[in-house]
Amino acid sequence: MQEQSKKDKIHIAMIGHKRVPTREGGVEVVVWELAKRFRNMGYDVDCYNRYKPGFRLLNTEPVKGKPGKYIEGIRILTIPTFQNSKLNAIVYSVFATLRALFGHYDVIHYHAEGPCLMLWLPKLFGIRTVATIHGLDWKRAKWGGFATKMLLLGEKIAARHADEIIVLSRNVQNYFLSEYGRTTHYIPNEQNHPIFRTPSLITEKYGLQGGDYILSLCRLVPEKGLHYLVEAFRGMDTDCRLVIAGGTGGTNDYAEELKKMAEGDDRIIFTGFVSGELLEELMTNAMVFCQASDVEGMALSLLEAMGYGRCCLVSDIPENLEVVTGKDGALVADTFTHSDPASLREHLTALLPDEDRRTQLSELAKAHVKNNIGWDKAAEETEVLYLGLSEA
């Protein structure tokens, strides 16, 4: 444990997420879980939220002697930005960084490649910076040419100017070393303790009894590969349901495309964004958790499903394989060939009737998460970087 006198000197800003505390995406979960632990360590933490019409901060509370809105002892600052999804992160990053220059921070921690566009500016003022690269965002299908160029520029700025870089997968770590000659710190995402619930809300809302559905939990964006999943499932002869849970992620056209693909098949359920007890019920009672993605950073939903002891079926991209590979090198999930609906259908068709195989994978996944993964470890490893910068 570090000396309290050192901690009192460190004031941290978190920039890059959309809004906390929410589950709008993996970045938001990471920022909030780390912020809460840094607060418990005795640090002052400010989280810079992006403005969204209609979004309200709930359960704010005053902190004696400190101005601003606080949730669980963490200050939340809301930054205006355009609602155009392709400009949102860039404009937000500019305004958030300008505001942070006057925040007397010891460390500004940027999350994701887009917001790193402005990381160079606090460096000019002698403020230490950390960048967490949650994935190679420029690969994601939803971006156009201009946005892709800006994401790549943010990546290059982080590689050149950040005092420390955190990556969530070995694949991205190797990429930064080969592309930029830049050494990074591998600190993977972690998983909260699961809350198990018997079917209630899912029965009332969707007619699910538990153990009778495949679950995919993610934003409805092309790189998550949900179109492969819908195509594969529609070709199956099964009474099992397919539940696709998640918000649109700003790509309404893709969500509509998925729903059009599913037309006429009442086995397929789109829940929209889920959280709280409904999410916990869906995770607890799924027969199989499926992640069909083409691009990932390190998927928190997959970690959560493993923590719940779900039998997992994932695409064979390196980021997924890294999550589902045990210390002995054995897989704790089933895998299929990415971007291949036929391979996905083949594996689903084999898994659904094979209770012994599903039970085996469930137990392996749960044990792997229990023995190797926890948010406290991620926070402690990040703290080491902060303290090293404060002493430099």
C-alpha positions, -999 to 999 in steps of 0.1 A, spaced: 0 0 0 14 34 -10 19 62 15 -13 84 19 8 115 16 17 105 -20 -20 98 -28 -31 132 -16 -10 148 -42 -26 130 -71 -57 144 -89 -70 124 -118 -91 133 -148 -108 106 -169 -115 117 -205 -129 96 -234 -160 78 -222 -195 88 -231 -213 89 -198 -208 74 -164 -222 57 -144 -238 38 -174 -233 6 -194 -234 23 -227 -203 5 -237 -172 -12 -224 -153 20 -220 -179 34 -197 -177 3 -175 -139 4 -173 -138 41 -164 -164 38 -137 -149 7 -121 -114 22 -120 -127 56 -108 -145 39 -78 -114 21 -68 -91 51 -72 -116 70 -49 -113 42 -24 -75 45 -26 -78 82 -15 -75 100 -48 -96 128 -62 -112 116 -95 -131 137 -121 -149 120 -150 -157 141 -180 -191 130 -194 -203 139 -229 -236 159 -231 -266 140 -244 -301 155 -247 -324 139 -221 -296 122 -201 -299 130 -164 -274 123 -136 -292 105 -109 -283 103 -72 -259 132 -72 -247 144 -38 -228 174 -26 -193 170 -12 -184 194 16 -159 220 6 -159 209 -31 -180 224 -59 -197 204 -86 -218 173 -90 -207 141 -73 -218 105 -75 -203 81 -50 -176 107 -42 -166 110 -79 -170 144 -96 -189 144 -129 -183 172 -154 -205 174 -184 -189 186 -217 -210 199 -247 -204 183 -280 -221 177 -314 -246 149 -315 -233 137 -349 -217 104 -339 -187 109 -363 -178 142 -347 -190 136 -312 -158 122 -297 -135 147 -315 -154 179 -304 -158 165 -269 -121 157 -266 -112 193 -276 -136 209 -250 -128 184 -223 -91 189 -227 -94 227 -226 -114 224 -195 -90 200 -179 -60 223 -185 -75 244 -156 -83 215 -133 -50 212 -116 -46 176 -125 -15 155 -119 -26 129 -144 -51 131 -173 -61 96 -184 -75 94 -219 -96 64 -229 -99 52 -266 -82 64 -297 -105 92 -308 -102 113 -276 -64 109 -277 -64 135 -305 -59 162 -279 -35 143 -256 -6 165 -269 -20 197 -255 -17 189 -217 18 177 -224 27 212 -235 16 224 -201 36 197 -183 6 176 -173 13 138 -172 -9 117 -195 -19 81 -197 -38 66 -227 -58 34 -226 -63 19 -260 -95 -1 -257 -92 -15 -293 -81 -4 -327 -112 17 -333 -103 27 -368 -110 -8 -379 -147 -6 -369 -170 -6 -399 -193 23 -388 -167 50 -394 -163 68 -427 -130 80 -443 -126 112 -423 -134 96 -389 -111 67 -396 -83 91 -404 -90 110 -371 -89 78 -351 -56 68 -367 -42 102 -359 -54 98 -323 -36 65 -321 -4 81 -335 -6 110 -310 -10 85 -282 20 65 -294 42 95 -297 31 117 -267 15 97 -239 37 92 -209 22 57 -205 0 35 -227 -23 8 -214 -37 -19 -238 -63 -45 -231 -50 -74 -253 -16 -89 -263 -26 -85 -299 -28 -47 -296 3 -46 -275 22 -64 -303 7 -40 -328 20 -9 -310 54 -24 -307 57 -33 -344 39 -3 -358 54 24 -336 82 8 -316 62 18 -285 63 -3 -253 29 -5 -237 14 -20 -204 -9 -49 -207 -37 -44 -181 -68 -64 -193 -104 -57 -184 -118 -74 -154 -152 -87 -143 -175 -78 -114 -190 -104 -91 -221 -118 -108 -256 -115 -92 -276 -146 -100 -314 -143 -105 -342 -167 -113 -363 -160 -143 -390 -134 -136 -387 -102 -157 -375 -122 -187 -406 -145 -184 -429 -115 -181 -414 -95 -209 -403 -121 -234 -418 -155 -224 -383 -169 -216 -382 -197 -189 -344 -200 -185 -321 -224 -203 -341 -219 -235 -322 -191 -253 -289 -181 -269 -278 -146 -257 -257 -120 -274 -250 -88 -254 -234 -60 -273 -240 -27 -291 -258 -32 -324 -229 -22 -347 -215 -41 -377 -182 -51 -361 -200 -72 -335 -210 -97 -363 -247 -99 -353 -256 -103 -390 -236 -136 -390 -255 -147 -359 -289 -139 -373 -281 -156 -406 -268 -187 -388 -297 -190 -364 -324 -186 -391 -310 -217 -408 -313 -238 -377 -341 -262 -368 -345 -255 -330 -371 -243 -305 -344 -223 -287 -348 -185 -289 -321 -160 -299 -319 -129 -276 -300 -99 -290 -296 -74 -262 -280 -40 -266 -285 -5 -279 -278 8 -313 -245 25 -306 -254 53 -330 -259 31 -360 -296 29 -364 -294 18 -400 -275 -14 -390 -301 -21 -363 -329 -18 -388 -310 -41 -412 -307 -68 -385 -344 -65 -377 -353 -69 -413 -331 -100 -415 -350 -114 -386 -385 -107 -400 -408 -137 -400 -388 -156 -373 -405 -150 -339 -378 -169 -322 -355 -139 -325 -359 -112 -298 -344 -77 -298 -345 -63 -263 -328 -30 -268 -304 -17 -241 -306 -37 -209 -292 -32 -174 -299 -40 -137 -320 -69 -128 -331 -76 -164 -295 -79 -175 -287 -101 -145 -316 -124 -153 -306 -127 -190 -270 -135 -180 -280 -160 -153 -303 -181 -174 -289 -182 -209 -281 -216 -224 -253 -203 -246 -236 -169 -247 -225 -161 -283 -200 -134 -294 -197 -132 -332 -175 -101 -334 -150 -93 -362 -133 -66 -341 -129 -63 -303 -107 -47 -277 -115 -69 -248 -152 -76 -245 -165 -70 -210 -198 -88 -218 -178 -120 -226 -160 -117 -193 -193 -113 -175 -209 -142 -192 -179 -164 -182 -182 -151 -147 -218 -162 -147 -207 -197 -158 -223 -195 -192 -213 -218 -220 -196 -194 -244 -192 -196 -282 -170 -169 -297 -154 -160 -330 -118 -169 -333 -103 -134 -335 -71 -130 -314 -88 -107 -288 -115 -133 -281 -91 -162 -280 -70 -144 -255 -99 -141 -231 -110 -177 -234 -76 -193 -231 -66 -207 -197 -32 -206 -182 -26 -241 -194 -33 -231 -230 -66 -249 -231 -98 -231 -243 -126 -225 -218 -151 -217 -246 -161 -231 -280 -149 -211 -311 -160 -208 -347 -144 -192 -378 -150 -155 -377 -172 -139 -404 -185 -174 -413 -222 -180 -406 -219 -216 -417 -192 -223 -391 -213 -205 -365 -244 -225 -373 -224 -257 -372 -211 -250 -337 -244 -238 -324 -261 -269 -338 -236 -291 -320 -237 -272 -287 -274 -268 -281 -283 -305 -276 -250 -315 -259 -257 -307 -222 -225 -324 -211 -203 -302 -233 -221 -271 -223 -218 -280 -186 -181 -286 -191 -175 -253 -208 -196 -235 -182 -175 -248 -153 -142 -241 -171 -152 -205 -179 -164 -197 -143 -133 -212 -127 -110 -193 -151 -126 -159 -143 -128 -166 -105 -91 -176 -103 -76 -150 -126 -97 -119 -130 -107 -90 -108 -110 -52 -110 -89 -45 -79 -59 -60 -97 -64 -37 -128 -67 -6 -105 -36 -15 -86 -16 -20 -118 -28 14 -131 -20 30 -98 16 20 -102 17 39 -134 1 70 -118 25 70 -89 55 65 -112 45 96 -132 39 117 -101 74 109 -89 91 115 -123 
